[in-house]
Each structure stands twice: as structure tokens, then as C-alpha cells.
Amino acid sequence: MGCMFLTCTAINMPMLAYLRRFLVCKLPDIFREREIWRLLTSRLTFLDTKDLVCGALLIYYFRVFERRYGSHKFASYLLATCTVATLLETAVILALQQFDVDLHSGGYLPPGPYGLIFPLFVSFFFDIPRVAHTYVLGIPVTGKTLTYLVGLQVCSTSVAAVISGLCGIVAGLMYRHNVLWLGRWLAVPRWLARLSGATLGRVLSSGAPQEGSIGATLEIQRAQQLEVLEQQVLLSRARDMRRQQGQGFAETLVGPDNYWPNENGSIFGGFLRNRRQTGGRNNVEASVQPSEEQVQTLVEMGFERTRVLSALRNADNDIISATNLLLHES
């Protein structure tokens, strides 16, 4: 992101406007003039402000994959996919020129880090869960919809940009399925990773956030979020019970023996254990069958119907508690 903004700012300053020519990459002229380095410089930044902002948003959001893979593997992923995407795009442009099809204004490579951004959409599609929030004209709108729309906005500038985005997606698929053993041949050497960690890592590192540490993977982050949700559910139930039955029962519900985390690090197990020990005081509520709307909501989140019914019964038809149970089981 820093490279993109600095480069875009520099080429728009009168004193440094001459640097704009280094972003120009015309095929096959670069091979005749031995300026293959233009394949790299043309990938530094977008020229259009709209693409610059949208691209920066996508890079910022996709940082989650570095936490998931680790910095070394993530850097190797970017190196492999960027290289393959650039080679594929070059081959497509040269092939189109052979058939006298001009979609790139004479062979000009569209400037911008398409090979960096669009391969990550493959991991985004397969690894990030899809949770439906609402429906618009029968079309499900999820938490991933906005990200797809931003990516579509980036590659909608021209036909050449669409080709660049498609080449990036193909490169991401090739890496995911280990075509030609890309993960082995195009990987960042460990000595370079250690050197980068000792130099750039110290400069760019930051302290832990004030609100607490953040998990290094999506699984850890989800577990942390579940712990917060579980605490909120328990405290909410304790307040309700305090109002209905008095202070003593509320203290029993979330007392030290039940509130303390179990061996799995979850306080929810203590709550369920308390329900078993009390003999199920809320059997009247639990006997009520879950509504079809609640069941359908959880099924659309990707859970099996039998598990959804069981979780709703165990959670007294509380959809928030049932969601926590299903996520905790998975």
C-alpha cells in the first residue's frame, strides 16, 4: 500500500512527472529493446485514483491471509502468483497480437498490481466462510459481497484490466492446486525471509493492540470472538435471571465455579455443566420446538439441519447461543 501511494503521488508531481514513463510497458517492444524490467515497474501502482483507492482497500483487507499463512508462506504465495500472472498476461497479449486482435491499445500492459490482488480472491473464495446477511431481489448479500464488488470495480476500467484480473485468478488457482509445483519452485528463500525479518521487520513491526492480542490465524481469531460472545450471552442471562428470581440465583448461574474457563479454554462449557447439575430448570422453554425461520437462518450459514435443531434445543431456541454452539463444535 505504501509503495502504491508513494509511486502514484510521485508521478503526479510536476518535478517527478518524468517517472511516469517507467510505468509504461509495451509488448513486444520491451523484448526487442531488452527492457524486461518494465514488467516489474508497470506493476507498482494504479494510475487511476479510483483503482488506487479500491486496490488499497483490497490489499488492506487481504492482510488476513498473512495471519493465516504466516509471513514467509504469504510472501512465497505472492511471489509465485505475481510471477505466473505476469507471464500469463504477457502470453495472452502476444497471442492476441498474432491473431490481429488489439485489446491493449497496441500491446500496452495496464499498469497496476493486478497479479498481487486478484490471486488472493481464490483464497478468499475458498477459505473465508460465506454467511448470508440479507436478500436483495432473491440474491443473497453476504459479508463477502462488498469485497467482490470492489474487485469488480478495479478490473472494470477496460478490457485489458479484465484480462489482467482473470490471469491473476488463474494464477491463484494454479498455486492452490500446485500446478507445476509452483509452491516449491517459486518460494522466498529462508535466508531472505530471516534477513527481511531482521531489517524491515523491525522497522514495520507494531505493538500489540490495547484491547488485547489478535490471533495469528482465522481459527484463533474466531475462538477469541466466540469467547467474547459467550461472555456477553452469560452476562445477559445473568441480568435477566437476577431481575426475575433475585440476586442469589444469578450468582449461582455465573458464579466462580461456572464462569471459570474449562479445559478447552471456553466458559460456555461451565454454563452447560451448570445446566446439567441443576437438572434442567428450563425444560419448559426447551420443550418448545424451534421455529422454521430460526432453523433456515442457521442452515443458510452452512450448518447441517440436524445439528441446527440440536443446537437450538440445547440453547432454548436462542439463535445467538445456538450459533455459538455450532461454531464451537466446528
C-alpha positions in Angstrom: 0.0 0.0 0.0 2.8 2.4 0.8 4.5 1.6 -2.5 1.3 2.2 -4.4 0.6 5.6 -2.8 4.1 6.9 -2.9 4.5 5.9 -6.6 1.2 7.4 -7.6 2.0 10.6 -5.7 5.4 10.9 -7.3 4.2 10.5 -10.9 1.6 13.2 -10.4 4.1 15.8 -9.1 5.5 18.2 -11.8 9.1 17.7 -10.6 8.8 13.8 -10.8 6.3 13.5 -13.7 9.1 12.1 -15.9 9.0 8.9 -13.8 5.6 8.1 -15.4 7.4 6.7 -18.4 8.8 3.9 -16.3 5.3 2.6 -15.8 4.8 2.1 -19.5 5.2 -1.5 -20.7 4.6 -2.2 -24.4 4.8 -5.7 -25.7 6.7 -7.0 -27.6 8.9 -3.8 -27.7 10.4 -4.5 -24.3 11.9 -7.7 -25.5 13.5 -6.1 -28.6 14.9 -3.2 -26.5 15.9 -5.5 -23.6 13.8 -3.6 -21.1 12.1 -6.6 -19.4 12.4 -4.7 -16.1 9.3 -2.8 -17.2 7.2 -5.8 -16.5 8.1 -5.2 -12.8 7.8 -1.4 -12.7 4.4 -1.4 -14.5 3.1 -3.4 -11.6 3.9 -0.8 -8.9 0.8 1.3 -8.8 -2.5 2.2 -10.5 -2.7 5.4 -12.4 -6.4 6.0 -11.9 -7.4 7.3 -8.4 -10.5 5.1 -8.3 -8.4 2.0 -8.9 -5.8 3.2 -6.4 -8.3 3.5 -3.6 -10.1 0.3 -4.3 -6.9 -1.6 -4.7 -5.6 -0.3 -1.4 -8.8 -1.4 0.3 -8.4 -4.9 -1.1 -4.8 -5.2 0.0 -5.7 -4.0 3.5 -8.5 -6.5 3.8 -6.5 -9.4 2.4 -3.9 -8.9 5.1 -5.9 -11.6 6.9 -4.2 -14.2 4.8 -0.7 -13.3 6.1 -2.1 -14.0 9.6 -3.5 -17.3 8.3 -0.4 -18.5 6.4 2.4 -16.7 8.2 4.7 -14.0 6.7 7.1 -16.4 4.9 4.4 -18.6 3.2 2.4 -15.5 2.4 5.4 -13.8 0.7 6.1 -17.0 -1.2 2.5 -17.1 -2.3 2.7 -13.5 -3.6 5.9 -14.1 -5.4 4.6 -17.2 -7.2 1.2 -15.9 -8.1 2.6 -12.5 -9.3 5.2 -14.2 -11.5 2.7 -16.6 -13.0 0.0 -13.9 -13.5 2.5 -11.6 -15.3 3.7 -14.5 -17.6 0.2 -15.5 -18.4 -0.8 -11.9 -19.2 2.2 -11.5 -21.4 1.4 -14.7 -23.3 -2.2 -13.6 -23.8 -1.2 -10.2 -25.2 1.3 -11.8 -27.6 -1.2 -14.4 -28.7 -3.8 -11.8 -29.4 -1.4 -9.8 -31.5 -0.7 -12.9 -33.5 -4.4 -13.1 -34.4 -4.6 -9.3 -35.0 -6.8 -8.7 -32.0 -6.0 -5.4 -30.3 -7.5 -5.2 -26.8 -4.5 -3.5 -25.2 -4.1 -0.3 -27.3 -1.2 -1.7 -29.3 0.2 -4.1 -26.7 0.4 -1.8 -23.6 0.2 -3.7 -20.3 -2.3 -2.0 -18.0 -0.4 -0.6 -15.0 -1.3 -1.8 -11.6 -0.6 -4.7 -9.2 -3.3 -7.0 -10.7 -1.1 -10.0 -10.2 -0.8 -9.2 -6.5 -4.5 -8.6 -5.7 -6.6 -11.0 -7.8 -4.9 -14.3 -7.0 -5.9 -13.6 -3.4 -9.6 -13.8 -4.5 -9.1 -17.5 -4.9 -8.2 -18.0 -1.3 -10.9 -15.5 -0.3 -13.5 -17.6 -2.2 -12.5 -21.0 -0.8 -11.2 -20.1 2.7 -13.5 -17.3 4.0 -16.9 -18.7 5.1 -20.0 -17.3 3.4 -22.6 -16.0 5.8 -25.8 -14.6 4.3 -26.9 -11.3 5.9 -29.9 -10.4 3.8 -31.5 -10.9 0.4 -32.0 -8.4 -2.4 -34.4 -9.4 -5.2 -33.7 -13.0 -4.1 -30.0 -12.7 -4.3 -28.1 -13.4 -1.1 -26.0 -10.5 0.2 -23.2 -11.7 2.4 -20.2 -10.2 4.2 -18.1 -11.1 1.1 -20.3 -9.3 -1.4 -18.7 -5.9 -0.9 -15.2 -7.3 -1.4 -16.3 -8.9 -4.7 -17.8 -5.6 -5.8 -14.6 -3.7 -5.1 -12.6 -6.2 -7.1 -15.1 -5.9 -9.9 -14.7 -2.1 -9.8 -10.9 -2.4 -10.1 -11.0 -4.6 -13.2 -13.8 -2.8 -14.9 -11.7 0.0 -16.2 -11.0 -1.6 -19.6 -10.9 -5.0 -21.4 -7.2 -5.1 -20.7 -7.8 -4.8 -17.0 -10.3 -7.6 -17.1 -7.7 -9.8 -18.8 -5.2 -8.9 -16.1 -7.7 -9.8 -13.4 -8.5 -13.1 -15.0 -4.9 -14.0 -15.4 -4.4 -13.3 -11.7 -7.3 -15.6 -10.7 -5.9 -18.4 -12.9 -2.5 -17.9 -11.2 -4.2 -18.3 -7.8 -6.0 -21.5 -8.9 -2.7 -22.9 -10.3 -0.9 -22.2 -7.0 -3.8 -23.6 -4.9 -3.8 -26.9 -6.9 0.1 -26.9 -7.0 0.2 -27.0 -10.8 3.8 -27.5 -11.9 4.8 -27.5 -8.2 4.7 -23.7 -8.1 4.9 -23.7 -4.3 8.3 -25.4 -4.5 10.0 -23.6 -7.3 8.8 -20.1 -6.6 9.3 -19.6 -2.9 11.1 -16.9 -0.9 14.4 -18.4 0.4 14.6 -18.8 4.1 17.7 -16.7 4.4 16.0 -13.8 2.7 13.0 -14.2 5.0 15.3 -14.1 8.0 17.1 -11.1 6.6 13.9 -9.2 5.9 12.6 -10.0 9.4 15.8 -8.7 11.0 15.7 -5.4 8.9 12.3 -4.5 7.5 10.5 -6.5 10.2 11.9 -4.3 13.0 11.0 -1.1 11.1 7.5 -2.1 10.2 6.6 -4.0 13.4 4.0 -2.7 15.7 3.0 -3.4 19.3 0.0 -5.4 20.5 -3.3 -3.5 20.3 -4.6 -2.0 23.6 -7.8 -4.1 23.5 -5.8 -7.3 23.6 -3.8 -9.6 21.4 -5.1 -10.7 18.0 -4.9 -14.3 16.9 -2.4 -15.2 14.1 -4.9 -17.3 12.2 -8.6 -17.1 11.4 -9.3 -20.1 13.7 -7.7 -18.3 16.7 -9.5 -15.0 15.9 -12.8 -16.8 15.7 -12.2 -18.6 19.0 -11.5 -15.2 20.6 -14.6 -13.7 19.2 -16.6 -16.7 20.4 -15.2 -16.1 23.9 -16.4 -12.5 23.9 -19.9 -13.6 22.6 -20.2 -16.3 25.2 -19.3 -13.8 28.0 -21.9 -11.4 26.7 -24.6 -14.1 26.5 -23.9 -15.3 30.0 -23.9 -11.8 31.5 -27.1 -11.0 29.7 -28.8 -14.2 31.0 -27.5 -13.4 34.5 -29.1 -10.0 34.4 -32.4 -11.5 33.3 -32.3 -14.1 36.0 -31.4 -11.5 38.6 -34.5 -9.5 37.6 -36.8 -12.5 37.6 -35.6 -14.6 40.5 -33.3 -12.4 42.6 -29.6 -12.0 43.2 -29.0 -15.4 44.6 -29.8 -17.5 41.5 -27.9 -15.1 39.3 -24.8 -15.6 41.4 -25.3 -19.3 41.2 -25.6 -19.1 37.4 -22.4 -17.2 36.8 -20.5 -17.9 40.0 -16.8 -18.7 40.1 -17.2 -22.4 39.5 -19.3 -21.9 36.4 -17.7 -18.7 35.0 -14.1 -20.1 35.1 -12.9 -21.5 31.7 -13.0 -25.2 31.2 -10.1 -27.3 30.0 -10.7 -26.2 26.4 -10.4 -22.5 27.4 -14.2 -21.9 27.0 -16.5 -20.6 29.7 -19.5 -21.9 27.8 -18.8 -25.4 29.0 -19.2 -24.2 32.6 -22.6 -22.8 31.7 -23.7 -26.1 30.2 -22.3 -28.0 33.1 -24.3 -25.9 35.5 -27.5 -26.6 33.5 -26.9 -30.3 33.7 -26.2 -30.1 37.5 -29.4 -28.1 38.2 -31.4 -30.8 36.4 -32.6 -28.6 33.5 -34.7 -25.9 35.2 -35.7 -24.5 31.9 -37.2 -27.7 30.5 -40.5 -25.9 29.8 -38.7 -23.5 27.4 -36.6 -26.2 25.9 -39.7 -28.2 25.0 -40.8 -25.6 22.6 -39.8 -26.6 19.1 -37.5 -24.2 17.2 -39.2 -22.0 14.6 -38.6 -22.8 10.9 -37.2 -19.3 10.4 -34.5 -19.8 13.0 -33.6 -23.2 11.5 -33.4 -21.8 8.0 -31.3 -18.9 9.1 -28.6 -21.2 10.6 -28.9 -23.7 7.7 -28.1 -20.8 5.3 -24.9 -20.1 7.3 -23.7 -23.6 6.2 -24.6 -25.8 9.1 -26.4 -29.2 8.8 -30.1 -29.2 9.7 -29.8 -31.9 12.3 -27.0 -30.1 14.1 -29.0 -26.8 13.9 -32.1 -28.4 15.5 -30.0 -30.0 18.3 -28.2 -26.7 19.0 -31.4 -24.7 19.1 -32.9 -27.2 21.6 -29.8 -27.0 23.8 -29.8 -23.2 23.6 -33.5 -22.9 24.5 -34.2 -21.6 20.9 -31.8 -18.7 21.4 -30.3 -18.3 18.0 -27.2 -16.4 19.2 -26.4 -19.1 21.7 -27.1 -21.8 19.1 -24.7 -20.1 16.7 -22.0 -20.1 19.3 -22.6 -23.8 20.0 -22.4 -24.7 16.3 -19.2 -22.6 15.7 -17.7 -24.1 18.9 -18.4 -27.7 17.7 -16.9 -27.0 14.2 
